[in-house]
Amino acid sequence: MLLKTFGWSFAITVIGLALAGVLWGWKGLAIVGILSILEISLSFDNAVINAGILRKMNAFWQKIFLTVGILIAVFGMRLVFPVIIVAITAKLSPVEAVDLAINDKDKYEHLVTAAHPAIAAFGGIFLLMIFLDFIFEDRDIRWLGWLEKPLAKLGRLDTFSVVVALVVLLISATTVATDVAHGGGDKSSTVLLAGVAGLVTYLIVGGISSYFEDKLEEEEEDDDEADEAKGADEDGEETKSAANAQLNGSGGSGGRGSSGASVAGLAGKAAFFLFLYLEVIDASFSFDGVIGAFAVTNDIFEMALGLGIGAMYIRSLTVYLVRRGTLDDYVYLEHGAHYAIGALAVILLVTIKYEINEVITGLVGVVLIAASYWSSVVRNRRMAAAGEGSEAKTEVTSGV
């Protein structure tokens, strides 16, 4: 199963590194390898979050995530997105931006870096909303109960997460954005506008996907109730079957078929918008990787190839977690990943003004996920021990 899930990632790695060696020599090969490792270390929490969403989709949409999704991730976010940012911020045409990226790499790097406040504000607020909506929700399973229980009570207030995100945005705009190292000057208005755009994007894409997901669940519940009612009344079922047969014979193809089509349609829409949501999440996670990659190289093609290889592993890891049911076995993993998202959101907002090494960013996520994994292991051992103790007690009681 491991080879089946990661087979494409292994193949892409070999081809990508070979291509880097042919085009740019040993130095280019080393740079691409470093960027791949950088992307994986920065985005491991992304895989856990993606797995929580992807397991709601069927096998078809999981394949779409691994095919179309990887094209969007590699060519869209790692290659095209920085060029678009330069074109917008520098008021250049896309052709001029591409020419700049190829022929004047230093200036291109400077322009992308200057756009960092807007990128960080958009991605930071978007990721912050993911964390807040998770932490303010009342859950049966809590990792850090002393913190999550009171926060869940606060989350009963409608739109509380939006209010918190806006307060954080205002604080960022009036502190770290007032004297920005990237590009210099006061970027308060830029940060405010980009942050609001990130918030609106989250509300629209997340809201639409949640709407269709809820509609799908309602349809499935209605179908289950209808099946139970039919099973409880066999005579009524026979009567309905006869009536349906007559209707089908007269050309009136049943309401049952219409219902099935509706459910299939809703499932498709729900999966489609969840897929869009996944891609926006991936975009937000990729911001720090793209900006951090400039510390290694300012060649957009080396950057796209290295980060793309890393992104492929993140997608394969996502599918692996889904197929192995890892999130069900290690119940605190999602908690750890969301805490890592919250930390990344804060880091992105802080980097509007201050430099933070990518190693620190990656380690924060890895440590939080590792801690949540270990807590899950300890919980599983305790439950297993409790189960064995209960069985032994039952045997003794039966013997007596």
Salt bridges, closest charged atoms under 4 A:
GLU39 OE2 - ARG78 NH2 2.27
GLU137 OE1 - ARG139 NH2 3.12
ASP138 OD1 - ARG142 NH2 2.74
GLU148 OE1 - HIS335 NE2 3.98
GLU213 OE2 - LYS56 NZ 3.23
ASP227 OD1 - ARG256 NH2 3.52
GLU279 OE2 - ARG315 NH2 3.18
ASP282 OD2 - ARG78 NH1 3.15
ASP282 OD1 - ARG315 NH1 3.44
ASP299 OD2 - LYS105 NZ 2.83
ASP328 OD1 - ARG55 NH1 3.00
GLU334 OE1 - ARG55 NH2 3.04
GLU355 OE2 - HIS182 NE2 3.78
